[in-house]
Amino acid sequence: MFEEACDYGSPEEVCSYMDKTADAIVLTDREGRIIRVNEPWEDLCGYSFDEVVGKTSAVLQGARTDPTVSRDISRRVKDDYAVRRVVTNYKKSGIEFRNDLMILPLRRARGSRAAFVARLQDLSSKFKVY
C-alpha cells in the first residue's frame, strides 16, 4: 500500500514524512477512503491499518462529533480546499478526543487531485472535554 500511495500521485516527501514524523498522519484517496496511516495515527486512534484500509475517517466520528462541522469539512475538501478545524473524534476504545485536524489535497503533476493527506493532533490535554 505504501508504494501504491506514493505512485498514486502523492509527493514522495509526504510518504517519507509519514514514516519519520511523530505526527498522526492518514492518506486517503479522492473519495476519502483510507489508503495509508502511520504508526502515530494507529497509536492515537487505536486502530491498525488493516482495520481501516478502504474505510473513511468516519470511523473516528461519534455521538458528540458535530455533523455541521463534518459537512463543512466534506464540502471544502470536495471543492479542493485545504481545511483546518478542531473536531471531536473518538478512539477505537470509545474515548473522546479533541482533534486539531488539517487536511491538504495532493495533486498529480498535471494538477488533478490525486489524494488527501490529513494530520491529526490530540488537543484533549489543552481542552476540558465535557
TIMI-2910 file (N, C-alpha, C, CB; in pm, 1 decimal, decimal comma, always signed):
<rs>
+----------+----------+----------+----------+----------+----------+----------+----------+----------+----------+----------+----------+------+
!      n_x !      n_y !      n_z !     ca_x !     ca_y !     ca_z !      c_x !      c_y !      c_z !     cb_x !     cb_y !     cb_z ! resn !
+----------+----------+----------+----------+----------+----------+----------+----------+----------+----------+----------+----------+------+
!    +82,2 !   -119,2 !     +0,0 !     +0,0 !     +0,0 !     +0,0 !    +87,0 !   +126,1 !     +0,0 !    -93,7 !     -0,5 !   +120,8 !  Met !
!   +200,6 !   +122,2 !    +68,5 !   +288,2 !   +238,7 !    +73,2 !   +333,1 !   +278,4 !    -65,9 !   +409,3 !   +211,3 !   +161,4 !  Phe !
!   +378,8 !   +182,2 !   -143,5 !   +425,2 !   +212,8 !   -277,9 !   +310,2 !   +263,2 !   -363,5 !   +489,5 !    +89,9 !   -342,1 !  Glu !
!   +191,4 !   +202,3 !   -348,5 !    +75,0 !   +247,8 !   -422,9 !    +43,6 !   +392,6 !   -388,9 !    -45,9 !   +158,6 !   -393,8 !  Glu !
!    +51,0 !   +426,2 !   -260,0 !    +19,5 !   +562,1 !   -219,1 !   +115,9 !   +660,6 !   -284,4 !    +24,6 !   +575,0 !    -66,1 !  Ala !
!   +242,7 !   +629,5 !   -284,4 !   +340,3 !   +719,2 !   -345,6 !   +321,0 !   +724,7 !   -496,6 !   +483,1 !   +674,3 !   -311,9 !  Cys !
!   +296,2 !   +611,2 !   -559,8 !   +272,7 !   +608,0 !   -703,6 !   +139,4 !   +671,8 !   -740,1 !   +277,3 !   +464,9 !   -754,4 !  Asp !
!    +48,7 !   +674,1 !   -645,5 !    -85,7 !   +725,4 !   -666,5 !    -84,2 !   +872,6 !   -703,2 !   -170,0 !   +703,9 !   -542,9 !  Tyr !
!    +23,9 !   +940,3 !   -675,1 !    +34,0 !  +1080,8 !   -710,1 !    +75,2 !  +1169,0 !   -594,5 !    -95,1 !  +1128,0 !   -763,9 !  Gly !
!    +87,1 !  +1112,7 !   -476,1 !   +129,5 !  +1194,8 !   -364,4 !   +279,5 !  +1218,9 !   -374,1 !    +92,8 !  +1128,5 !   -230,0 !  Ser !
!   +324,0 !  +1336,8 !   -335,8 !   +467,8 !  +1363,7 !   -340,8 !   +544,6 !  +1266,0 !   -252,3 !   +497,0 !  +1508,3 !   -297,7 !  Pro !
!   +658,1 !  +1225,9 !   -299,8 !   +740,7 !  +1131,7 !   -222,8 !   +772,1 !  +1186,4 !    -84,8 !   +871,0 !  +1101,0 !   -297,3 !  Glu !
!   +784,3 !  +1318,5 !    -74,3 !   +813,8 !  +1378,9 !    +55,8 !   +705,4 !  +1347,2 !   +158,1 !   +829,0 !  +1530,2 !    +41,6 !  Glu !
!   +579,5 !  +1339,4 !   +114,2 !   +470,2 !  +1310,7 !   +207,1 !   +484,6 !  +1169,6 !   +262,6 !   +333,1 !  +1327,6 !   +137,6 !  Val !
!   +511,5 !  +1073,8 !   +175,5 !   +527,4 !   +935,5 !   +220,9 !   +648,0 !   +922,0 !   +312,9 !   +541,8 !   +840,9 !   +101,0 !  Cys !
!   +755,8 !   +989,3 !   +279,5 !   +874,5 !   +986,7 !   +363,8 !   +844,9 !  +1052,8 !   +498,7 !   +992,6 !  +1057,4 !   +293,3 !  Ser !
!   +774,8 !  +1165,0 !   +494,0 !   +737,3 !  +1236,5 !   +616,0 !   +651,4 !  +1148,2 !   +706,4 !   +662,1 !  +1366,1 !   +581,4 !  Tyr !
!   +557,9 !  +1074,2 !   +646,5 !   +470,2 !   +987,3 !   +724,2 !   +550,0 !   +885,6 !   +804,6 !   +371,8 !   +915,8 !   +632,5 !  Met !
!   +658,1 !   +837,1 !   +747,3 !   +739,7 !   +737,3 !   +816,1 !   +825,9 !   +797,5 !   +925,7 !   +827,3 !   +665,7 !   +717,2 !  Asp !
!   +858,3 !   +924,7 !   +914,3 !   +956,2 !   +985,5 !  +1004,6 !   +895,6 !  +1073,0 !  +1113,2 !  +1052,2 !  +1066,7 !   +925,8 !  Lys !
!   +772,4 !  +1118,0 !  +1094,5 !   +716,0 !  +1214,9 !  +1186,6 !   +649,4 !  +1150,4 !  +1307,4 !   +617,1 !  +1300,9 !  +1114,8 !  Thr !
!   +643,2 !  +1226,6 !  +1414,8 !   +567,8 !  +1184,1 !  +1532,6 !   +421,4 !  +1225,1 !  +1520,0 !   +629,2 !  +1243,8 !  +1660,7 !  Ala !
!   +388,2 !  +1300,9 !  +1414,1 !   +250,0 !  +1342,7 !  +1389,7 !   +167,0 !  +1225,3 !  +1339,6 !   +245,4 !  +1458,5 !  +1288,1 !  Asp !
!    +41,0 !  +1221,5 !  +1378,7 !    -52,3 !  +1120,1 !  +1330,3 !    -99,8 !  +1162,2 !  +1191,3 !   -173,6 !  +1101,8 !  +1429,0 !  Ala !
!    -70,0 !  +1080,5 !  +1091,1 !    -99,2 !  +1114,3 !   +951,2 !   -179,9 !  +1002,4 !   +886,8 !    +31,8 !  +1139,1 !   +871,7 !  Ile !
!   -281,0 !  +1042,3 !   +806,8 !   -360,3 !   +947,9 !   +728,5 !   -362,6 !   +997,9 !   +584,2 !   -506,4 !   +932,9 !   +786,4 !  Val !
!   -349,9 !   +905,5 !   +491,3 !   -355,4 !   +935,6 !   +347,9 !   -480,3 !   +868,4 !   +293,4 !   -225,3 !   +886,4 !   +271,9 !  Leu !
!   -562,5 !   +945,9 !   +220,8 !   -685,4 !   +890,8 !   +163,5 !   -686,2 !   +910,9 !    +12,9 !   -809,9 !   +956,3 !   +227,0 !  Thr !
!   -768,3 !   +831,4 !    -54,5 !   -785,8 !   +850,7 !   -198,3 !   -883,3 !   +966,5 !   -222,2 !   -837,3 !   +719,9 !   -266,3 !  Asp !
!   -916,9 !   +990,6 !   -345,9 !  -1004,2 !  +1103,7 !   -381,8 !  -1142,7 !  +1093,3 !   -320,2 !  -1017,4 !  +1113,2 !   -531,9 !  Arg !
!  -1187,3 !   +971,8 !   -292,1 !  -1319,1 !   +951,9 !   -231,4 !  -1313,2 !   +948,3 !    -78,7 !  -1380,7 !   +823,2 !   -282,9 !  Glu !
!  -1195,5 !   +969,7 !    -22,6 !  -1181,4 !   +973,0 !   +121,7 !  -1156,1 !   +838,3 !   +186,5 !  -1301,6 !  +1031,6 !   +180,1 !  Gly !
!  -1133,7 !   +734,9 !   +106,3 !  -1104,4 !   +602,2 !   +161,4 !   -957,5 !   +596,5 !   +205,3 !  -1135,0 !   +490,2 !    +56,2 !  Arg !
!   -934,8 !   +541,9 !   +321,2 !   -800,5 !   +535,7 !   +379,0 !   -713,6 !   +439,8 !   +297,8 !   -806,3 !   +491,1 !   +527,7 !  Ile !
!   -597,0 !   +491,2 !   +255,1 !   -501,9 !   +407,2 !   +182,5 !   -370,1 !   +391,7 !   +257,2 !   -475,9 !   +465,1 !    +44,8 !  Ile !
!   -350,3 !   +472,3 !   +361,4 !   -227,3 !   +459,3 !   +439,9 !   -241,6 !   +537,8 !   +568,8 !   -104,0 !   +508,4 !   +359,6 !  Arg !
!   -193,2 !   +483,8 !   +678,4 !   -180,5 !   +554,5 !   +805,5 !    -40,9 !   +527,3 !   +857,3 !   -290,3 !   +509,9 !   +909,1 !  Val !
!     +6,4 !   +614,8 !   +943,8 !   +136,7 !   +587,9 !  +1003,7 !   +118,6 !   +538,0 !  +1147,5 !   +225,7 !   +715,1 !  +1000,7 !  Asn !
!   +228,0 !   +496,7 !  +1207,9 !   +222,8 !   +440,0 !  +1342,2 !   +167,1 !   +537,7 !  +1445,6 !   +360,6 !   +395,6 !  +1383,9 !  Glu !
!   +206,3 !   +668,1 !  +1442,8 !   +145,7 !   +760,3 !  +1539,3 !     -7,1 !   +771,5 !  +1524,3 !   +208,3 !   +897,8 !  +1524,1 !  Pro !
!    -58,3 !   +758,4 !  +1400,7 !   -203,2 !   +758,2 !  +1380,4 !   -263,6 !   +634,6 !  +1447,4 !   -238,2 !   +761,3 !  +1228,3 !  Trp !
!   -201,8 !   +519,7 !  +1427,8 !   -250,4 !   +397,1 !  +1491,3 !   -248,7 !   +410,7 !  +1643,2 !   -165,4 !   +276,5 !  +1447,8 !  Glu !
!   -141,6 !   +469,5 !  +1697,1 !   -130,3 !   +488,1 !  +1841,8 !   -238,2 !   +582,3 !  +1894,4 !     +8,2 !   +542,3 !  +1877,6 !  Asp !
!   -262,5 !   +691,8 !  +1823,8 !   -362,4 !   +789,9 !  +1866,4 !   -503,3 !   +732,6 !  +1856,4 !   -351,5 !   +917,3 !  +1782,0 !  Leu !
!   -535,7 !   +672,8 !  +1743,8 !   -673,6 !   +631,9 !  +1715,8 !   -707,7 !   +492,4 !  +1766,1 !   -698,6 !   +638,1 !  +1568,6 !  Cys !
!   -606,5 !   +408,3 !  +1788,6 !   -630,7 !   +275,3 !  +1841,2 !   -663,7 !   +170,0 !  +1736,5 !   -739,9 !   +281,5 !  +1938,5 !  Gly !
!   -670,6 !   +209,3 !  +1612,0 !   -696,8 !   +115,4 !  +1502,2 !   -566,4 !    +78,2 !  +1433,7 !   -795,8 !   +176,2 !  +1399,8 !  Tyr !
!   -560,8 !    -43,0 !  +1382,6 !   -448,3 !    -81,2 !  +1297,6 !   -482,7 !    -42,9 !  +1153,7 !   -416,9 !   -234,9 !  +1309,7 !  Ser !
!   -382,6 !    -35,5 !  +1070,0 !   -405,2 !     -6,7 !   +928,1 !   -501,7 !   -107,9 !   +867,5 !   -272,0 !     -7,5 !   +850,8 !  Phe !
!   -482,0 !   -235,7 !   +899,0 !   -567,5 !   -340,5 !   +841,8 !   -714,7 !   -322,3 !   +878,8 !   -520,0 !   -477,3 !   +888,2 !  Asp !
!   -742,6 !   -260,7 !   +993,2 !   -881,2 !   -239,0 !  +1035,7 !   -949,0 !   -124,4 !   +961,5 !   -885,5 !   -212,0 !  +1183,9 !  Glu !
!   -869,6 !    -30,0 !   +908,0 !   -930,6 !    +89,8 !   +848,6 !   -907,3 !   +105,1 !   +699,0 !   -878,7 !   +210,7 !   +917,4 !  Val !
!   -819,4 !    +25,4 !   +639,7 !   -792,0 !    +40,1 !   +497,0 !   -922,5 !    +26,0 !   +419,2 !   -687,6 !    -64,9 !   +449,1 !  Val !
!   -947,2 !   +120,0 !   +329,2 !  -1067,5 !   +119,3 !   +248,0 !  -1186,8 !   +186,6 !   +313,2 !  -1102,9 !    -19,6 !   +214,2 !  Gly !
!  -1177,9 !   +216,3 !   +442,2 !  -1285,7 !   +286,5 !   +512,3 !  -1257,6 !   +436,5 !   +508,9 !  -1299,5 !   +235,9 !   +659,8 !  Lys !
!  -1353,6 !   +515,5 !   +551,2 !  -1332,2 !   +659,9 !   +560,4 !  -1300,1 !   +697,1 !   +705,0 !  -1457,1 !   +738,0 !   +509,9 !  Thr !
!  -1263,2 !   +820,4 !   +723,2 !  -1232,0 !   +868,9 !   +857,7 !  -1356,0 !   +879,4 !   +945,2 !  -1163,8 !  +1003,8 !   +849,8 !  Ser !
!  -1472,4 !   +848,6 !   +889,8 !  -1594,6 !   +844,9 !   +970,2 !  -1583,1 !   +743,4 !  +1083,3 !  -1715,3 !   +811,8 !   +882,1 !  Ala !
!  -1488,2 !   +650,7 !  +1074,6 !  -1467,7 !   +554,8 !  +1184,5 !  -1431,4 !   +627,0 !  +1313,8 !  -1357,2 !   +453,4 !  +1148,2 !  Val !
!  -1386,5 !   +751,4 !  +1303,0 !  -1347,4 !   +828,4 !  +1420,8 !  -1460,6 !   +917,2 !  +1473,9 !  -1226,8 !   +914,1 !  +1388,0 !  Leu !
!  -1575,1 !   +916,7 !  +1406,5 !  -1686,2 !  +1001,0 !  +1448,4 !  -1774,1 !   +928,7 !  +1548,2 !  -1768,5 !  +1044,8 !  +1328,3 !  Gln !
!  -1842,6 !  +1007,7 !  +1630,0 !  -1930,2 !   +951,2 !  +1731,7 !  -2038,3 !  +1048,6 !  +1771,7 !  -1850,5 !   +910,1 !  +1853,2 !  Gly !
!  -2097,2 !  +1022,7 !  +1887,0 !  -2214,7 !  +1096,3 !  +1933,0 !  -2192,6 !  +1247,0 !  +1942,5 !  -2257,1 !  +1044,3 !  +2066,8 !  Ala !
!  -2074,5 !  +1289,2 !  +1982,8 !  -2050,7 !  +1433,0 !  +2001,3 !  -1972,6 !  +1496,2 !  +1886,0 !  -1976,0 !  +1456,2 !  +2130,8 !  Arg !
!  -1956,7 !  +1422,8 !  +1777,0 !  -1896,5 !  +1481,8 !  +1656,9 !  -2002,3 !  +1570,6 !  +1593,6 !  -1845,5 !  +1371,0 !  +1555,4 !  Thr !
!  -1970,1 !  +1697,7 !  +1573,3 !  -2066,3 !  +1794,2 !  +1520,2 !  -2090,2 !  +1768,4 !  +1371,4 !  -2016,4 !  +1939,1 !  +1542,6 !  Asp !
!  -2211,8 !  +1728,5 !  +1333,3 !  -2238,5 !  +1699,2 !  +1192,4 !  -2225,7 !  +1822,2 !  +1102,2 !  -2377,0 !  +1640,7 !  +1178,2 !  Pro !
!  -2250,9 !  +1939,7 !  +1156,3 !  -2236,0 !  +2062,7 !  +1077,2 !  -2089,9 !  +2083,6 !  +1039,1 !  -2288,9 !  +2185,3 !  +1155,7 !  Thr !
!  -2000,7 !  +2061,6 !  +1133,8 !  -1857,2 !  +2075,5 !  +1107,4 !  -1812,6 !  +1967,2 !  +1008,7 !  -1775,2 !  +2066,3 !  +1240,1 !  Val !
!  -1860,9 !  +1845,2 !  +1027,3 !  -1825,8 !  +1736,2 !   +935,4 !  -1870,0 !  +1766,5 !   +793,4 !  -1888,5 !  +1605,2 !   +981,8 !  Ser !
!  -1990,8 !  +1819,9 !   +776,7 !  -2040,5 !  +1856,6 !   +643,1 !  -1956,8 !  +1968,7 !   +582,5 !  -2188,4 !  +1899,6 !   +650,3 !  Arg !
!  -1919,1 !  +2066,6 !   +664,4 !  -1836,0 !  +2177,6 !   +616,2 !  -1700,8 !  +2125,7 !   +569,0 !  -1816,9 !  +2283,9 !   +727,0 !  Asp !
!  -1640,8 !  +2036,5 !   +645,4 !  -1512,4 !  +1978,4 !   +606,2 !  -1528,4 !  +1903,7 !   +474,1 !  -1458,5 !  +1883,2 !   +716,6 !  Ile !
!  -1631,0 !  +1820,7 !   +462,9 !  -1653,9 !  +1743,4 !   +339,5 !  -1672,8 !  +1835,5 !   +218,9 !  -1777,2 !  +1652,3 !   +355,4 !  Ser !
!  -1750,6 !  +1940,6 !   +237,0 !  -1775,2 !  +2035,1 !   +127,2 !  -1645,2 !  +2102,4 !    +82,4 !  -1877,9 !  +2142,0 !   +170,3 !  Arg !
!  -1567,4 !  +2147,9 !   +176,5 !  -1443,2 !  +2217,4 !   +141,6 !  -1343,5 !  +2122,7 !    +75,3 !  -1380,5 !  +2280,3 !   +266,6 !  Arg !
!  -1336,8 !  +1998,9 !   +125,2 !  -1246,4 !  +1900,3 !    +65,8 !  -1290,4 !  +1869,0 !    -78,2 !  -1243,1 !  +1770,3 !   +151,6 !  Val !
!  -1420,8 !  +1849,9 !    -98,5 !  -1471,9 !  +1821,9 !   -233,2 !  -1443,4 !  +1936,7 !   -328,8 !  -1622,2 !  +1794,8 !   -228,5 !  Lys !
!  -1439,0 !  +2059,2 !   -274,7 !  -1407,4 !  +2177,0 !   -356,4 !  -1257,4 !  +2198,6 !   -369,8 !  -1471,7 !  +2301,1 !   -296,7 !  Asp !
!  -1178,9 !  +2103,3 !   -317,7 !  -1033,4 !  +2103,8 !   -333,9 !   -961,6 !  +2209,5 !   -250,5 !   -999,9 !  +2124,5 !   -477,7 !  Asp !
!  -1016,5 !  +2241,1 !   -134,7 !   -952,9 !  +2336,5 !    -44,1 !   -882,8 !  +2263,5 !    +69,3 !  -1056,3 !  +2435,2 !    +12,1 !  Tyr !
!   -777,9 !  +2324,0 !   +119,9 !   -717,7 !  +2277,3 !   +244,8 !   -813,8 !  +2314,7 !   +357,7 !   -573,6 !  +2340,0 !   +267,8 !  Ala !
!   -816,2 !  +2232,7 !   +460,9 !   -909,3 !  +2253,3 !   +571,9 !   -835,2 !  +2235,5 !   +703,1 !  -1029,5 !  +2155,5 !   +563,4 !  Val !
!   -867,5 !  +2322,1 !   +799,2 !   -818,0 !  +2302,5 !   +935,4 !   -932,4 !  +2334,8 !  +1030,7 !   -691,4 !  +2392,1 !   +965,0 !  Arg !
!   -968,0 !  +2237,0 !  +1112,8 !  -1076,5 !  +2251,5 !  +1208,6 !  -1042,7 !  +2171,1 !  +1333,6 !  -1211,9 !  +2205,3 !  +1147,4 !  Arg !
!  -1097,7 !  +2213,5 !  +1445,3 !  -1092,0 !  +2134,0 !  +1567,2 !  -1224,1 !  +2058,3 !  +1575,2 !  -1067,3 !  +2223,9 !  +1695,9 !  Val !
!  -1214,3 !  +1926,5 !  +1582,6 !  -1333,0 !  +1841,0 !  +1582,8 !  -1326,7 !  +1744,8 !  +1701,2 !  -1344,9 !  +1762,6 !  +1449,4 !  Val !
!  -1442,4 !  +1692,5 !  +1736,7 !  -1448,8 !  +1588,5 !  +1838,5 !  -1447,0 !  +1454,0 !  +1767,7 !  -1576,2 !  +1603,7 !  +1928,5 !  Thr !
!  -1349,1 !  +1372,8 !  +1798,8 !  -1337,7 !  +1238,6 !  +1742,0 !  -1331,0 !  +1136,9 !  +1854,7 !  -1213,0 !  +1227,2 !  +1650,3 !  Asn !
!  -1331,0 !  +1010,2 !  +1815,3 !  -1330,9 !   +900,2 !  +1911,1 !  -1227,5 !   +796,5 !  +1871,8 !  -1469,9 !   +836,1 !  +1920,5 !  Tyr !
!  -1156,8 !   +748,2 !  +1971,8 !  -1062,4 !   +638,4 !  +1951,3 !  -1140,9 !   +507,7 !  +1940,3 !   -957,8 !   +631,2 !  +2067,8 !  Lys !
!  -1077,0 !   +404,3 !  +1895,6 !  -1141,3 !   +272,9 !  +1884,9 !  -1201,7 !   +231,6 !  +2019,1 !  -1040,0 !   +166,7 !  +1837,1 !  Lys !
!  -1135,0 !   +267,7 !  +2126,4 !  -1180,6 !   +233,2 !  +2261,2 !  -1305,6 !   +309,9 !  +2303,5 !  -1070,2 !   +259,0 !  +2360,5 !  Ser !
!  -1345,1 !   +409,7 !  +2223,7 !  -1460,0 !   +492,3 !  +2258,2 !  -1424,0 !   +620,3 !  +2331,1 !  -1554,0 !   +414,0 !  +2341,3 !  Gly !
!  -1297,4 !   +637,0 !  +2363,0 !  -1253,0 !   +758,1 !  +2432,4 !  -1258,3 !   +876,8 !  +2335,8 !  -1108,7 !   +739,8 !  +2489,5 !  Ile !
!  -1322,0 !   +982,2 !  +2382,6 !  -1336,7 !  +1105,2 !  +2304,5 !  -1207,5 !  +1185,9 !  +2309,1 !  -1454,8 !  +1189,8 !  +2357,1 !  Glu !
!  -1173,0 !  +1248,8 !  +2196,9 !  -1059,7 !  +1341,0 !  +2197,1 !  -1086,9 !  +1458,1 !  +2104,9 !   -931,1 !  +1269,1 !  +2155,1 !  Phe !
!  -1029,4 !  +1573,8 !  +2141,4 !  -1039,0 !  +1693,9 !  +2058,3 !   -924,5 !  +1687,1 !  +1959,4 !  -1033,8 !  +1826,8 !  +2144,3 !  Arg !
!   -959,0 !  +1694,7 !  +1831,7 !   -864,4 !  +1672,4 !  +1724,1 !   -844,6 !  +1800,2 !  +1644,1 !   -912,0 !  +1559,0 !  +1633,1 !  Asn !
!   -722,6 !  +1851,2 !  +1643,4 !   -686,0 !  +1961,5 !  +1554,1 !   -653,9 !  +1895,9 !  +1420,0 !   -562,3 !  +2047,7 !  +1610,4 !  Asp !
!   -751,0 !  +1899,7 !  +1330,8 !   -744,5 !  +1828,4 !  +1203,5 !   -704,9 !  +1923,7 !  +1091,3 !   -879,4 !  +1761,6 !  +1171,9 !  Leu !
!   -604,1 !  +1885,6 !  +1016,3 !   -563,0 !  +1963,2 !   +899,0 !   -560,1 !  +1868,2 !   +779,6 !   -422,3 !  +2032,1 !   +920,9 !  Met !
!   -632,7 !  +1903,9 !   +673,0 !   -641,2 !  +1820,8 !   +552,5 !   -589,5 !  +1900,6 !   +434,1 !   -787,3 !  +1772,7 !   +527,0 !  Ile !
!   -501,4 !  +1839,0 !   +357,0 !   -445,7 !  +1903,5 !   +237,6 !   -468,4 !  +1814,7 !   +116,0 !   -294,5 !  +1932,9 !   +255,7 !  Leu !
!   -513,7 !  +1873,2 !     +4,6 !   -523,9 !  +1794,3 !   -118,5 !   -385,7 !  +1773,8 !   -178,8 !   -617,5 !  +1863,4 !   -220,6 !  Pro !
!   -363,0 !  +1656,7 !   -234,5 !   -238,1 !  +1627,8 !   -305,0 !   -271,2 !  +1619,7 !   -453,1 !   -170,9 !  +1494,3 !   -253,6 !  Leu !
!   -186,7 !  +1678,0 !   -535,4 !   -212,7 !  +1683,0 !   -678,4 !   -109,3 !  +1604,7 !   -757,1 !   -215,9 !  +1826,2 !   -726,0 !  Arg !
!   -153,1 !  +1553,4 !   -869,7 !    -61,1 !  +1491,9 !   -965,5 !    +11,4 !  +1603,8 !  -1038,0 !   -136,4 !  +1398,1 !  -1066,6 !  Arg !
!   +113,8 !  +1568,0 !  -1113,0 !   +192,5 !  +1667,1 !  -1187,5 !   +103,7 !  +1748,6 !  -1280,6 !   +303,6 !  +1598,1 !  -1268,1 !  Ala !
!     -1,6 !  +1686,7 !  -1335,3 !    -91,9 !  +1757,1 !  -1426,3 !   -188,2 !  +1848,4 !  -1352,1 !   -170,0 !  +1657,7 !  -1509,6 !  Arg !
!   -184,9 !  +1845,7 !  -1221,4 !   -269,0 !  +1934,4 !  -1142,4 !   -397,4 !  +1872,5 !  -1092,1 !   -301,9 !  +2052,7 !  -1221,4 !  Gly !
!   -433,0 !  +1753,2 !  -1136,6 !   -556,7 !  +1691,9 !  -1088,4 !   -537,1 !  +1638,2 !   -946,8 !   -602,0 !  +1578,6 !  -1183,3 !  Ser !
!   -643,5 !  +1641,3 !   -870,4 !   -637,9 !  +1594,2 !   -732,5 !   -613,1 !  +1444,1 !   -732,6 !   -768,7 !  +1628,7 !   -656,1 !  Arg !
!   -516,9 !  +1400,6 !   -656,2 !   -481,1 !  +1258,9 !   -650,1 !   -525,4 !  +1194,4 !   -519,5 !   -331,3 !  +1242,1 !   -667,3 !  Ala !
!   -513,6 !  +1268,0 !   -410,9 !   -538,6 !  +1210,0 !   -279,0 !   -544,9 !  +1323,9 !   -177,7 !   -427,4 !  +1105,5 !   -240,1 !  Ala !
!   -563,8 !  +1286,7 !    -52,7 !   -562,4 !  +1383,8 !    +56,1 !   -472,3 !  +1331,6 !   +166,8 !   -706,1 !  +1410,9 !   +109,6 !  Phe !
!   -405,0 !  +1422,7 !   +231,5 !   -326,1 !  +1388,0 !   +348,8 !   -382,5 !  +1469,8 !   +464,6 !   -171,5 !  +1415,9 !   +326,7 !  Val !
!   -399,0 !  +1403,2 !   +578,8 !   -451,6 !  +1470,7 !   +696,7 !   -359,6 !  +1446,8 !   +815,2 !   -594,2 !  +1422,4 !   +728,4 !  Ala !
!   -343,5 !  +1553,0 !   +893,6 !   -266,3 !  +1545,0 !  +1017,7 !   -363,5 !  +1560,3 !  +1133,9 !   -153,4 !  +1654,8 !  +1022,9 !  Arg !
!   -355,6 !  +1470,5 !  +1229,4 !   -439,3 !  +1474,9 !  +1347,5 !   -352,8 !  +1508,9 !  +1467,6 !   -513,4 !  +1340,9 !  +1368,6 !  Leu !
!   -404,3 !  +1595,5 !  +1554,4 !   -332,1 !  +1628,5 !  +1676,8 !   -431,0 !  +1627,8 !  +1792,1 !   -260,4 !  +1766,7 !  +1665,2 !  Gln !
!   -403,0 !  +1548,9 !  +1891,7 !   -489,5 !  +1537,0 !  +2008,9 !   -471,6 !  +1659,2 !  +2097,9 !   -458,6 !  +1407,2 !  +2087,8 !  Asp !
!   -578,3 !  +1737,7 !  +2111,4 !   -574,5 !  +1857,8 !  +2194,7 !   -642,6 !  +1836,4 !  +2329,4 !   -640,1 !  +1973,6 !  +2122,0 !  Leu !
!   -678,2 !  +1714,3 !  +2359,2 !   -757,4 !  +1686,2 !  +2479,1 !   -693,7 !  +1739,6 !  +2606,2 !   -778,6 !  +1538,3 !  +2492,7 !  Ser !
!   -562,5 !  +1735,8 !  +2614,9 !   -496,5 !  +1786,6 !  +2734,8 !   -502,5 !  +1938,8 !  +2742,1 !   -351,6 !  +1740,2 !  +2738,8 !  Ser !
!   -532,6 !  +2004,5 !  +2628,6 !   -541,3 !  +2150,1 !  +2625,4 !   -684,0 !  +2199,1 !  +2645,7 !   -487,2 !  +2202,5 !  +2494,0 !  Lys !
!   -782,2 !  +2109,7 !  +2625,8 !   -923,1 !  +2143,1 !  +2640,8 !   -985,8 !  +2047,9 !  +2741,4 !   -997,1 !  +2136,5 !  +2504,6 !  Phe !
!  -1074,8 !  +2100,8 !  +2822,7 !  -1151,0 !  +2013,8 !  +2909,8 !  -1268,5 !  +1960,7 !  +2828,4 !  -1199,0 !  +2089,0 !  +3039,1 !  Lys !
!  -1278,7 !  +1828,6 !  +2816,7 !  -1386,9 !  +1765,9 !  +2740,9 !  -1503,1 !  +1742,2 !  +2835,7 !  -1340,3 !  +1632,0 !  +2674,1 !  Val !
!  -1621,4 !  +1794,5 !  +2800,3 !  -1742,0 !  +1778,5 !  +2883,1 !  -1830,6 !  +1671,4 !  +2826,7 !  -1819,6 !  +1909,6 !  +2893,6 !  Tyr !
+----------+----------+----------+----------+----------+----------+----------+----------+----------+----------+----------+----------+------+
</rs>
